[in-house]
Amino acid sequence: MEIPIACTLSATEALTQLGEWTDLLSQLAMGTSRTAPGRLEIILSADLTNVAALIQLAQREKACCAFFDFTLAINAERVTLVIEVTPEASSILDDLHADLASFVTATVTGEST
């Protein structure tokens, strides 16, 4: 079964949810990696205080945009949020990866976004 690249939120709701992603990931993202066109890995901060909020937001995103898949990869060195989409939606990850680059740079250099 092919999952359509579509969102069930209104434009206003989608912008609000995008703002939530921006706020949360600007606090949590410590690094990113594109291991495939449809896969973005976001290395999370060692302070996992907001991990429950991240999980809830990912669940809401999955409910309105079925083409997203989210996984938390946990290993001894770090926790990584893995976001995967179908090839047709890879441009969404391109945009997110570009946005996260500014958060990660600001975090590493101590600048505020």
One Martini backbone bead per residue (centre of mass of N, CA, C, O) as a GRO file, in nm:
protein
  113
    1MET     BB    1   0.095   0.037   0.024
    2GLU     BB    2   0.047   0.368  -0.050
    3ILE     BB    3   0.157   0.668   0.091
    4PRO     BB    4   0.060   0.973   0.111
    5ILE     BB    5   0.166   1.310   0.058
    6ALA     BB    6   0.005   1.413   0.349
    7CYS     BB    7  -0.197   1.648   0.538
    8THR     BB    8  -0.461   1.691   0.791
    9LEU     BB    9  -0.392   1.972   0.843
   10SER     BB   10  -0.414   2.278   0.872
   11ALA     BB   11  -0.228   2.546   0.810
   12THR     BB   12  -0.224   2.646   1.104
   13GLU     BB   13  -0.157   2.376   1.241
   14ALA     BB   14   0.105   2.322   1.087
   15LEU     BB   15   0.258   2.576   1.186
   16THR     BB   16   0.241   2.510   1.484
   17GLN     BB   17   0.388   2.236   1.469
   18LEU     BB   18   0.647   2.345   1.344
   19GLY     BB   19   0.714   2.524   1.589
   20GLU     BB   20   0.751   2.290   1.785
   21TRP     BB   21   0.988   2.161   1.643
   22THR     BB   22   1.176   2.401   1.652
   23ASP     BB   23   1.187   2.437   1.958
   24LEU     BB   24   1.276   2.150   2.039
   25LEU     BB   25   1.527   2.110   1.844
   26SER     BB   26   1.686   2.361   1.947
   27GLN     BB   27   1.737   2.205   2.229
   28LEU     BB   28   1.831   1.894   2.126
   29ALA     BB   29   2.020   1.938   1.892
   30MET     BB   30   2.371   1.818   1.816
   31GLY     BB   31   2.314   1.654   1.544
   32THR     BB   32   2.357   1.536   1.199
   33SER     BB   33   2.233   1.279   0.955
   34ARG     BB   34   2.256   1.162   0.613
   35THR     BB   35   2.213   0.820   0.515
   36ALA     BB   36   1.962   0.903   0.335
   37PRO     BB   37   1.719   1.056   0.160
   38GLY     BB   38   1.490   0.918   0.379
   39ARG     BB   39   1.714   0.998   0.615
   40LEU     BB   40   1.720   1.131   0.955
   41GLU     BB   41   1.966   1.212   1.200
   42ILE     BB   42   1.926   1.305   1.553
   43ILE     BB   43   2.124   1.425   1.787
   44LEU     BB   44   2.089   1.425   2.124
   45SER     BB   45   2.089   1.546   2.406
   46ALA     BB   46   2.180   1.446   2.725
   47ASP     BB   47   1.930   1.614   2.795
   48LEU     BB   48   1.610   1.435   2.836
   49THR     BB   49   1.367   1.610   2.941
   50ASN     BB   50   1.208   1.631   2.635
   51VAL     BB   51   1.129   1.337   2.534
   52ALA     BB   52   0.822   1.329   2.577
   53ALA     BB   53   0.758   1.564   2.384
   54LEU     BB   54   0.882   1.430   2.136
   55ILE     BB   55   0.701   1.184   2.125
   56GLN     BB   56   0.430   1.332   2.108
   57LEU     BB   57   0.495   1.486   1.847
   58ALA     BB   58   0.550   1.237   1.669
   59GLN     BB   59   0.267   1.119   1.701
   60ARG     BB   60   0.116   1.360   1.576
   61GLU     BB   61   0.261   1.354   1.306
   62LYS     BB   62   0.180   1.065   1.225
   63ALA     BB   63  -0.131   1.122   1.228
   64CYS     BB   64  -0.109   1.353   0.986
   65CYS     BB   65   0.173   1.205   0.862
   66ALA     BB   66   0.212   0.888   0.746
   67PHE     BB   67   0.506   0.917   0.593
   68PHE     BB   68   0.616   0.905   0.873
   69ASP     BB   69   0.907   0.791   1.064
   70PHE     BB   70   0.985   0.704   1.407
   71THR     BB   71   1.300   0.677   1.597
   72LEU     BB   72   1.468   0.556   1.885
   73ALA     BB   73   1.814   0.551   1.928
   74ILE     BB   74   1.989   0.343   2.166
   75ASN     BB   75   2.304   0.408   2.313
   76ALA     BB   76   2.589   0.460   2.496
   77GLU     BB   77   2.650   0.755   2.356
   78ARG     BB   78   2.340   0.789   2.240
   79VAL     BB   79   2.055   0.973   2.120
   80THR     BB   80   1.838   0.905   1.835
   81LEU     BB   81   1.655   1.062   1.590
   82VAL     BB   82   1.460   0.893   1.349
   83ILE     BB   83   1.381   1.000   1.016
   84GLU     BB   84   1.133   0.874   0.786
   85VAL     BB   85   1.079   0.862   0.428
   86THR     BB   86   0.975   0.873   0.137
   87PRO     BB   87   1.115   0.961  -0.155
   88GLU     BB   88   0.894   1.187  -0.220
   89ALA     BB   89   0.975   1.333   0.084
   90SER     BB   90   1.284   1.424   0.100
   91SER     BB   91   1.257   1.741   0.097
   92ILE     BB   92   1.173   1.766   0.391
   93LEU     BB   93   1.450   1.675   0.504
   94ASP     BB   94   1.618   1.891   0.374
   95ASP     BB   95   1.490   2.128   0.530
   96LEU     BB   96   1.541   2.024   0.817
   97HIS     BB   97   1.846   1.997   0.794
   98ALA     BB   98   1.901   2.296   0.740
   99ASP     BB   99   1.773   2.405   1.000
  100LEU     BB  100   1.951   2.236   1.201
  101ALA     BB  101   2.226   2.357   1.134
  102SER     BB  102   2.175   2.623   1.294
  103PHE     BB  103   2.135   2.497   1.573
  104VAL     BB  104   2.399   2.340   1.598
  105THR     BB  105   2.589   2.579   1.559
  106ALA     BB  106   2.481   2.745   1.797
  107THR     BB  107   2.538   2.535   2.016
  108VAL     BB  108   2.847   2.502   1.968
  109THR     BB  109   2.904   2.833   1.979
  110GLY     BB  110   2.675   2.981   2.178
  111GLU     BB  111   2.447   3.074   2.023
  112SER     BB  112   2.154   3.234   1.939
  113THR     BB  113   1.834   3.185   1.755
   0.00000   0.00000   0.00000
